[in-house]
Amino acid sequence: MICPRCNKRDVEVTYKEYIEGIITEIGLCLKCANDLANGIRIIPEEEIISEDSLIKCQNCGFSLREFKEDFLLGCSECYDVFLPFFKEIFGRLTINTTYSGERLNPDRFMPIVEEEINDLTEKLKELIEKEEFKEAIKVRDRIKRLEKIIKWTS
């Protein structure tokens, strides 16, 4: 939501005015809210009521503000509640959707991958001799993933 006063920035606070017993509430950006306070008082953090904190999951009470801070959700119903905001939030995280850099040259990293495969093969033999099969399975799977990389780049 855009600040109705400046029409430039996102609404961050709910600005409340008490005039002759009448409470007026307006959603404003932080700069406009401070301007309206005439610079007399700085709005303390605990008095800032974000629009994001008003949007909450009915099941667990998790707010959109909490999601924006931690990128965690409270329950499975949060996905349905916050789905409209995912594109906006994740859009801020990713600047470019296309890669415009230099393509990775396989000649530069292939010796490293091959050396890693050789080291893991030796480790696999040692683990089999010691009969540590759970660890051996992990090493074997890692070798297979590295071999797929070699196959993919050739």
Backbone as JSON Lines, residues from 0, in Angstrom:
{"i":0,"aa":"M","n":[0.85,-1.16,0.0],"ca":[0.0,0.0,0.0],"c":[0.9,1.23,0.0]}
{"i":1,"aa":"I","n":[0.56,2.21,-0.82],"ca":[1.34,3.44,-0.95],"c":[0.83,4.49,0.04]}
{"i":2,"aa":"C","n":[1.75,5.27,0.56],"ca":[1.41,6.34,1.51],"c":[0.48,7.34,0.83]}
{"i":3,"aa":"P","n":[-0.69,7.65,1.41],"ca":[-1.62,8.57,0.77],"c":[-1.15,10.03,0.81]}
{"i":4,"aa":"R","n":[-0.19,10.32,1.64],"ca":[0.28,11.71,1.77],"c":[1.31,12.06,0.7]}
{"i":5,"aa":"C","n":[2.31,11.19,0.5],"ca":[3.36,11.5,-0.47],"c":[3.22,10.72,-1.78]}
{"i":6,"aa":"N","n":[2.45,9.64,-1.77],"ca":[2.26,8.77,-2.94],"c":[3.58,8.26,-3.52]}
{"i":7,"aa":"K","n":[4.58,8.08,-2.66],"ca":[5.89,7.6,-3.12],"c":[6.32,6.32,-2.43]}
{"i":8,"aa":"R","n":[6.23,6.29,-1.11],"ca":[6.76,5.18,-0.32],"c":[5.63,4.28,0.19]}
{"i":9,"aa":"D","n":[6.05,3.07,0.61],"ca":[5.1,2.11,1.18],"c":[4.66,2.55,2.57]}
{"i":10,"aa":"V","n":[3.42,2.21,2.92],"ca":[2.91,2.48,4.26],"c":[3.67,1.62,5.25]}
{"i":11,"aa":"E","n":[4.21,2.24,6.3],"ca":[4.96,1.51,7.3],"c":[4.34,1.62,8.69]}
{"i":12,"aa":"V","n":[3.62,2.71,8.95],"ca":[3.08,2.93,10.29],"c":[1.62,3.36,10.19]}
{"i":13,"aa":"T","n":[0.92,3.15,11.29],"ca":[-0.42,3.7,11.44],"c":[-0.27,4.93,12.32]}
{"i":14,"aa":"Y","n":[-0.5,6.08,11.73],"ca":[-0.35,7.35,12.44],"c":[-1.68,7.69,13.1]}
{"i":15,"aa":"K","n":[-1.65,7.94,14.4],"ca":[-2.87,8.26,15.15],"c":[-2.78,9.68,15.67]}
{"i":16,"aa":"E","n":[-3.86,10.43,15.48],"ca":[-3.96,11.78,16.02],"c":[-5.13,11.84,16.99]}
{"i":17,"aa":"Y","n":[-4.93,12.45,18.13],"ca":[-5.98,12.66,19.11],"c":[-6.29,14.16,19.14]}
{"i":18,"aa":"I","n":[-7.4,14.55,18.58],"ca":[-7.79,15.96,18.56],"c":[-9.19,16.08,19.16]}
{"i":19,"aa":"E","n":[-9.27,16.75,20.29],"ca":[-10.52,16.99,21.0],"c":[-11.33,15.71,21.18]}
{"i":20,"aa":"G","n":[-10.65,14.66,21.61],"ca":[-11.32,13.4,21.9],"c":[-11.62,12.54,20.69]}
{"i":21,"aa":"I","n":[-11.27,12.99,19.51],"ca":[-11.51,12.23,18.28],"c":[-10.19,11.62,17.82]}
{"i":22,"aa":"I","n":[-10.22,10.31,17.6],"ca":[-9.02,9.59,17.16],"c":[-9.09,9.43,15.64]}
{"i":23,"aa":"T","n":[-8.05,9.89,14.96],"ca":[-7.95,9.73,13.52],"c":[-6.75,8.84,13.24]}
{"i":24,"aa":"E","n":[-6.96,7.8,12.43],"ca":[-5.88,6.88,12.08],"c":[-5.63,6.94,10.58]}
{"i":25,"aa":"I","n":[-4.35,7.06,10.2],"ca":[-3.96,7.1,8.79],"c":[-2.73,6.21,8.62]}
{"i":26,"aa":"G","n":[-2.71,5.42,7.57],"ca":[-1.52,4.64,7.24],"c":[-0.55,5.52,6.48]}
{"i":27,"aa":"L","n":[0.67,5.69,6.98],"ca":[1.66,6.57,6.37],"c":[3.03,5.91,6.31]}
{"i":28,"aa":"C","n":[3.88,6.46,5.45],"ca":[5.28,6.03,5.47],"c":[5.92,6.69,6.69]}
{"i":29,"aa":"L","n":[7.07,6.19,7.08],"ca":[7.73,6.69,8.29],"c":[8.1,8.17,8.18]}
{"i":30,"aa":"K","n":[8.54,8.6,7.01],"ca":[8.94,10.0,6.82],"c":[7.74,10.93,6.98]}
{"i":31,"aa":"C","n":[6.62,10.6,6.34],"ca":[5.43,11.45,6.45],"c":[4.89,11.46,7.88]}
{"i":32,"aa":"A","n":[4.97,10.32,8.57],"ca":[4.51,10.27,9.96],"c":[5.36,11.18,10.83]}
{"i":33,"aa":"N","n":[6.67,11.17,10.61],"ca":[7.55,12.06,11.38],"c":[7.3,13.52,11.02]}
{"i":34,"aa":"D","n":[7.02,13.79,9.73],"ca":[6.7,15.16,9.33],"c":[5.43,15.66,10.01]}
{"i":35,"aa":"L","n":[4.42,14.78,10.08],"ca":[3.17,15.17,10.73],"c":[3.36,15.41,12.23]}
{"i":36,"aa":"A","n":[4.33,14.73,12.81],"ca":[4.61,14.95,14.22],"c":[5.4,16.24,14.42]}
{"i":37,"aa":"N","n":[5.65,16.98,13.31],"ca":[6.34,18.27,13.32],"c":[7.74,18.19,13.91]}
{"i":38,"aa":"G","n":[8.35,17.02,13.88],"ca":[9.69,16.88,14.39],"c":[9.78,17.04,15.9]}
{"i":39,"aa":"I","n":[8.64,17.2,16.56],"ca":[8.64,17.39,18.0],"c":[8.98,16.1,18.7]}
{"i":40,"aa":"R","n":[8.46,15.02,18.17],"ca":[8.67,13.75,18.84],"c":[9.01,12.7,17.82]}
{"i":41,"aa":"I","n":[9.96,11.88,18.17],"ca":[10.31,10.75,17.33],"c":[9.42,9.6,17.75]}
{"i":42,"aa":"I","n":[8.83,8.94,16.78],"ca":[7.91,7.84,17.08],"c":[8.72,6.65,17.56]}
{"i":43,"aa":"P","n":[8.48,6.21,18.81],"ca":[9.22,5.05,19.32],"c":[8.84,3.78,18.56]}
{"i":44,"aa":"E","n":[9.78,2.86,18.48],"ca":[9.57,1.61,17.75],"c":[8.35,0.85,18.26]}
{"i":45,"aa":"E","n":[8.12,0.87,19.58],"ca":[7.0,0.09,20.12],"c":[5.64,0.69,19.76]}
{"i":46,"aa":"E","n":[5.61,1.97,19.33],"ca":[4.35,2.57,18.93],"c":[4.06,2.42,17.45]}
{"i":47,"aa":"I","n":[5.04,1.95,16.7],"ca":[4.83,1.77,15.26],"c":[4.02,0.5,15.05]}
{"i":48,"aa":"I","n":[2.86,0.65,14.47],"ca":[2.01,-0.5,14.15],"c":[2.07,-0.67,12.65]}
{"i":49,"aa":"S","n":[2.79,-1.63,12.21],"ca":[2.98,-1.87,10.79],"c":[1.73,-2.52,10.2]}
{"i":50,"aa":"E","n":[1.44,-2.18,8.94],"ca":[0.34,-2.83,8.23],"c":[0.61,-4.34,8.14]}
{"i":51,"aa":"D","n":[1.91,-4.7,8.03],"ca":[2.28,-6.11,7.92],"c":[1.94,-6.89,9.19]}
{"i":52,"aa":"S","n":[2.0,-6.22,10.33],"ca":[1.71,-6.93,11.57],"c":[0.21,-7.12,11.76]}
{"i":53,"aa":"L","n":[-0.62,-6.43,10.98],"ca":[-2.06,-6.58,11.08],"c":[-2.56,-7.79,10.29]}
{"i":54,"aa":"I","n":[-1.79,-8.22,9.29],"ca":[-2.16,-9.39,8.5],"c":[-1.62,-10.61,9.22]}
{"i":55,"aa":"K","n":[-2.53,-11.44,9.72],"ca":[-2.12,-12.6,10.52],"c":[-2.84,-13.86,10.08]}
{"i":56,"aa":"C","n":[-2.21,-14.99,10.32],"ca":[-2.82,-16.29,10.08],"c":[-3.85,-16.53,11.18]}
{"i":57,"aa":"Q","n":[-5.05,-16.92,10.78],"ca":[-6.11,-17.17,11.75],"c":[-5.83,-18.41,12.61]}
{"i":58,"aa":"N","n":[-5.05,-19.34,12.05],"ca":[-4.79,-20.59,12.76],"c":[-3.73,-20.44,13.87]}
{"i":59,"aa":"C","n":[-2.59,-19.81,13.53],"ca":[-1.49,-19.77,14.5],"c":[-1.15,-18.35,14.98]}
{"i":60,"aa":"G","n":[-1.71,-17.32,14.35],"ca":[-1.45,-15.96,14.78],"c":[-0.16,-15.38,14.24]}
{"i":61,"aa":"F","n":[0.52,-16.08,13.35],"ca":[1.77,-15.62,12.76],"c":[1.48,-14.44,11.85]}
{"i":62,"aa":"S","n":[2.3,-13.37,11.92],"ca":[2.02,-12.17,11.12],"c":[2.92,-12.1,9.88]}
{"i":63,"aa":"L","n":[2.48,-11.31,8.93],"ca":[3.25,-11.11,7.71],"c":[4.59,-10.44,8.04]}
{"i":64,"aa":"R","n":[4.6,-9.58,9.02],"ca":[5.85,-8.92,9.42],"c":[6.87,-9.95,9.91]}
{"i":65,"aa":"E","n":[6.41,-10.93,10.7],"ca":[7.32,-11.98,11.18],"c":[7.87,-12.78,10.01]}
{"i":66,"aa":"F","n":[7.01,-13.04,9.02],"ca":[7.47,-13.79,7.85],"c":[8.52,-13.0,7.08]}
{"i":67,"aa":"K","n":[8.3,-11.69,6.91],"ca":[9.27,-10.86,6.19],"c":[10.61,-10.79,6.9]}
{"i":68,"aa":"E","n":[10.6,-10.88,8.22],"ca":[11.84,-10.81,8.99],"c":[12.62,-12.12,8.96]}
{"i":69,"aa":"D","n":[11.93,-13.25,9.13],"ca":[12.6,-14.53,9.31],"c":[12.47,-15.49,8.13]}
{"i":70,"aa":"F","n":[11.55,-15.23,7.2],"ca":[11.23,-16.12,6.09],"c":[10.83,-17.51,6.58]}
{"i":71,"aa":"L","n":[10.13,-17.53,7.72],"ca":[9.6,-18.77,8.27],"c":[8.1,-18.61,8.4]}
{"i":72,"aa":"L","n":[7.38,-19.72,8.33],"ca":[5.94,-19.7,8.5],"c":[5.56,-20.46,9.76]}
{"i":73,"aa":"G","n":[4.43,-20.09,10.34],"ca":[4.02,-20.69,11.6],"c":[3.33,-22.03,11.46]}
{"i":74,"aa":"C","n":[2.51,-22.19,10.41],"ca":[1.77,-23.45,10.23],"c":[1.48,-23.63,8.75]}
{"i":75,"aa":"S","n":[0.82,-24.74,8.41],"ca":[0.53,-25.02,7.0],"c":[-0.5,-24.06,6.41]}
{"i":76,"aa":"E","n":[-1.36,-23.48,7.23],"ca":[-2.36,-22.54,6.73],"c":[-1.75,-21.18,6.39]}
{"i":77,"aa":"C","n":[-0.56,-20.91,6.91],"ca":[0.14,-19.65,6.6],"c":[0.41,-19.53,5.1]}
{"i":78,"aa":"Y","n":[0.63,-20.67,4.41],"ca":[0.88,-20.62,2.98],"c":[-0.29,-19.99,2.25]}
{"i":79,"aa":"D","n":[-1.51,-20.36,2.63],"ca":[-2.7,-19.81,1.98],"c":[-2.87,-18.34,2.32]}
{"i":80,"aa":"V","n":[-2.6,-17.96,3.57],"ca":[-2.8,-16.59,4.02],"c":[-1.8,-15.65,3.35]}
{"i":81,"aa":"F","n":[-0.54,-16.05,3.28],"ca":[0.52,-15.16,2.81],"c":[0.87,-15.35,1.34]}
{"i":82,"aa":"L","n":[0.2,-16.25,0.64],"ca":[0.5,-16.52,-0.77],"c":[0.48,-15.25,-1.64]}
{"i":83,"aa":"P","n":[-0.48,-14.34,-1.47],"ca":[-0.47,-13.14,-2.32],"c":[0.77,-12.26,-2.11]}
{"i":84,"aa":"F","n":[1.44,-12.39,-1.0],"ca":[2.58,-11.54,-0.69],"c":[3.92,-12.17,-1.07]}
{"i":85,"aa":"F","n":[3.93,-13.47,-1.39],"ca":[5.18,-14.15,-1.7],"c":[5.91,-13.5,-2.88]}
{"i":86,"aa":"K","n":[5.19,-13.21,-3.95],"ca":[5.83,-12.65,-5.15],"c":[6.47,-11.3,-4.82]}
{"i":87,"aa":"E","n":[5.78,-10.48,-4.06],"ca":[6.32,-9.17,-3.68],"c":[7.58,-9.33,-2.82]}
{"i":88,"aa":"I","n":[7.5,-10.21,-1.82],"ca":[8.61,-10.39,-0.88],"c":[9.82,-10.99,-1.58]}
{"i":89,"aa":"F","n":[9.6,-12.06,-2.35],"ca":[10.72,-12.71,-3.02],"c":[11.23,-11.88,-4.19]}
{"i":90,"aa":"G","n":[10.39,-11.02,-4.73],"ca":[10.84,-10.11,-5.77],"c":[11.86,-9.12,-5.26]}
{"i":91,"aa":"R","n":[11.76,-8.77,-3.99],"ca":[12.74,-7.87,-3.38],"c":[14.08,-8.57,-3.17]}
{"i":92,"aa":"L","n":[14.05,-9.89,-3.01],"ca":[15.28,-10.64,-2.77],"c":[16.08,-10.85,-4.04]}
{"i":93,"aa":"T","n":[15.39,-11.07,-5.15],"ca":[16.07,-11.34,-6.4],"c":[16.03,-10.1,-7.28]}
{"i":94,"aa":"I","n":[17.18,-9.63,-7.67],"ca":[17.26,-8.43,-8.49],"c":[17.09,-8.81,-9.96]}
{"i":95,"aa":"N","n":[17.87,-9.75,-10.42],"ca":[17.81,-10.17,-11.81],"c":[17.29,-11.6,-11.89]}
{"i":96,"aa":"T","n":[16.49,-11.85,-12.92],"ca":[15.99,-13.21,-13.11],"c":[16.77,-13.94,-14.2]}
{"i":97,"aa":"T","n":[17.68,-13.23,-14.86],"ca":[18.5,-13.87,-15.88],"c":[19.96,-13.7,-15.5]}
{"i":98,"aa":"Y","n":[20.76,-14.68,-15.88],"ca":[22.19,-14.64,-15.6],"c":[22.9,-13.95,-16.76]}
{"i":99,"aa":"S","n":[23.66,-12.93,-16.45],"ca":[24.34,-12.18,-17.51],"c":[25.85,-12.22,-17.34]}
{"i":100,"aa":"G","n":[26.34,-13.1,-16.52],"ca":[27.78,-13.17,-16.26],"c":[28.5,-14.12,-17.2]}
{"i":101,"aa":"E","n":[29.74,-14.4,-16.87],"ca":[30.58,-15.27,-17.67],"c":[30.18,-16.72,-17.43]}
{"i":102,"aa":"R","n":[30.16,-17.5,-18.49],"ca":[29.82,-18.91,-18.37],"c":[31.0,-19.65,-17.74]}
{"i":103,"aa":"L","n":[30.68,-20.59,-16.86],"ca":[31.71,-21.33,-16.16],"c":[32.45,-22.24,-17.13]}
{"i":104,"aa":"N","n":[33.76,-22.16,-17.08],"ca":[34.6,-22.97,-17.95],"c":[34.89,-24.29,-17.25]}
{"i":105,"aa":"P","n":[34.44,-25.43,-17.83],"ca":[34.66,-26.73,-17.19],"c":[36.12,-27.07,-16.98]}
{"i":106,"aa":"D","n":[37.01,-26.54,-17.82],"ca":[38.44,-26.85,-17.69],"c":[39.0,-26.32,-16.38]}
{"i":107,"aa":"R","n":[38.36,-25.32,-15.8],"ca":[38.85,-24.72,-14.57],"c":[38.46,-25.53,-13.34]}
{"i":108,"aa":"F","n":[37.28,-26.16,-13.37],"ca":[36.85,-26.86,-12.16],"c":[36.87,-28.38,-12.29]}
{"i":109,"aa":"M","n":[37.03,-28.91,-13.49],"ca":[37.02,-30.37,-13.68],"c":[38.16,-31.05,-12.92]}
{"i":110,"aa":"P","n":[39.38,-30.51,-12.9],"ca":[40.44,-31.17,-12.12],"c":[40.09,-31.23,-10.63]}
{"i":111,"aa":"I","n":[39.42,-30.22,-10.13],"ca":[39.03,-30.21,-8.72],"c":[37.99,-31.3,-8.45]}
{"i":112,"aa":"V","n":[37.01,-31.43,-9.36],"ca":[35.97,-32.45,-9.2],"c":[36.58,-33.84,-9.3]}
{"i":113,"aa":"E","n":[37.46,-34.04,-10.26],"ca":[38.09,-35.35,-10.42],"c":[38.95,-35.71,-9.21]}
{"i":114,"aa":"E","n":[39.65,-34.74,-8.66],"ca":[40.45,-34.98,-7.46],"c":[39.56,-35.35,-6.28]}
{"i":115,"aa":"E","n":[38.43,-34.66,-6.17],"ca":[37.47,-34.97,-5.09],"c":[36.93,-36.39,-5.24]}
{"i":116,"aa":"I","n":[36.64,-36.8,-6.48],"ca":[36.16,-38.17,-6.72],"c":[37.22,-39.19,-6.32]}
{"i":117,"aa":"N","n":[38.49,-38.93,-6.65],"ca":[39.57,-39.84,-6.27],"c":[39.71,-39.95,-4.76]}
{"i":118,"aa":"D","n":[39.64,-38.81,-4.07],"ca":[39.74,-38.82,-2.61],"c":[38.57,-39.58,-1.99]}
{"i":119,"aa":"L","n":[37.38,-39.35,-2.53],"ca":[36.19,-40.02,-1.99],"c":[36.22,-41.53,-2.27]}
{"i":120,"aa":"T","n":[36.78,-41.91,-3.41],"ca":[36.9,-43.34,-3.73],"c":[37.81,-44.03,-2.73]}
{"i":121,"aa":"E","n":[38.92,-43.39,-2.39],"ca":[39.82,-43.94,-1.38],"c":[39.11,-44.05,-0.01]}
{"i":122,"aa":"K","n":[38.38,-43.0,0.32],"ca":[37.65,-43.01,1.59],"c":[36.6,-44.11,1.61]}
{"i":123,"aa":"L","n":[35.93,-44.31,0.46],"ca":[34.93,-45.36,0.34],"c":[35.53,-46.74,0.59]}
{"i":124,"aa":"K","n":[36.7,-46.99,0.03],"ca":[37.38,-48.27,0.23],"c":[37.7,-48.49,1.71]}
{"i":125,"aa":"E","n":[38.18,-47.42,2.37],"ca":[38.5,-47.52,3.81],"c":[37.25,-47.81,4.64]}
{"i":126,"aa":"L","n":[36.16,-47.14,4.31],"ca":[34.92,-47.34,5.07],"c":[34.38,-48.75,4.89]}
{"i":127,"aa":"I","n":[34.51,-49.29,3.69],"ca":[34.04,-50.67,3.44],"c":[34.89,-51.66,4.22]}
{"i":128,"aa":"E","n":[36.2,-51.43,4.26],"ca":[37.09,-52.31,5.03],"c":[36.76,-52.26,6.51]}
{"i":129,"aa":"K","n":[36.39,-51.07,7.02],"ca":[36.03,-50.93,8.44],"c":[34.58,-51.34,8.71]}
{"i":130,"aa":"E","n":[33.87,-51.69,7.64],"ca":[32.46,-52.09,7.71],"c":[31.57,-50.98,8.29]}
{"i":131,"aa":"E","n":[31.87,-49.74,7.93],"ca":[31.04,-48.6,8.27],"c":[30.17,-48.27,7.06]}
{"i":132,"aa":"F","n":[29.12,-49.07,6.9],"ca":[28.35,-49.03,5.67],"c":[27.45,-47.79,5.55]}
{"i":133,"aa":"K","n":[26.99,-47.26,6.67],"ca":[26.16,-46.05,6.59],"c":[26.95,-44.88,6.02]}
{"i":134,"aa":"E","n":[28.15,-44.71,6.5],"ca":[29.01,-43.64,5.98],"c":[29.42,-43.95,4.54]}
{"i":135,"aa":"A","n":[29.64,-45.22,4.24],"ca":[30.03,-45.61,2.89],"c":[28.95,-45.27,1.88]}
{"i":136,"aa":"I","n":[27.7,-45.43,2.27],"ca":[26.59,-45.1,1.39],"c":[26.58,-43.59,1.09]}
{"i":137,"aa":"K","n":[26.82,-42.78,2.1],"ca":[26.86,-41.33,1.9],"c":[27.98,-40.93,0.94]}
{"i":138,"aa":"V","n":[29.15,-41.56,1.12],"ca":[30.29,-41.26,0.25],"c":[30.01,-41.73,-1.17]}
{"i":139,"aa":"R","n":[29.41,-42.91,-1.3],"ca":[29.07,-43.43,-2.63],"c":[28.11,-42.49,-3.35]}
{"i":140,"aa":"D","n":[27.1,-41.99,-2.63],"ca":[26.13,-41.07,-3.23],"c":[26.78,-39.76,-3.65]}
{"i":141,"aa":"R","n":[27.72,-39.3,-2.85],"ca":[28.45,-38.06,-3.19],"c":[29.27,-38.28,-4.47]}
{"i":142,"aa":"I","n":[29.89,-39.44,-4.59],"ca":[30.66,-39.76,-5.8],"c":[29.74,-39.77,-7.02]}
{"i":143,"aa":"K","n":[28.56,-40.36,-6.87],"ca":[27.61,-40.41,-7.99],"c":[27.18,-39.02,-8.42]}
{"i":144,"aa":"R","n":[26.95,-38.13,-7.44],"ca":[26.56,-36.75,-7.78],"c":[27.68,-36.03,-8.53]}
{"i":145,"aa":"L","n":[28.91,-36.23,-8.09],"ca":[30.04,-35.61,-8.77],"c":[30.23,-36.17,-10.18]}
{"i":146,"aa":"E","n":[29.98,-37.47,-10.34],"ca":[30.08,-38.07,-11.67],"c":[29.0,-37.54,-12.6]}
{"i":147,"aa":"K","n":[27.83,-37.22,-12.06],"ca":[26.78,-36.61,-12.87],"c":[27.2,-35.22,-13.35]}
{"i":148,"aa":"I","n":[27.92,-34.5,-12.5],"ca":[28.41,-33.18,-12.89],"c":[29.39,-33.32,-14.07]}
{"i":149,"aa":"I","n":[30.27,-34.3,-13.97],"ca":[31.24,-34.54,-15.05],"c":[30.49,-34.89,-16.34]}
{"i":150,"aa":"K","n":[29.5,-35.77,-16.23],"ca":[28.73,-36.19,-17.39],"c":[27.98,-34.99,-17.98]}
{"i":151,"aa":"W","n":[27.42,-34.15,-17.13],"ca":[26.63,-33.01,-17.58],"c":[27.49,-31.98,-18.3]}
{"i":152,"aa":"T","n":[28.72,-31.79,-17.85],"ca":[29.58,-30.76,-18.44],"c":[30.29,-31.26,-19.7]}
{"i":153,"aa":"S","n":[30.33,-32.57,-19.93],"ca":[31.02,-33.06,-21.12],"c":[30.09,-33.17,-22.31]}
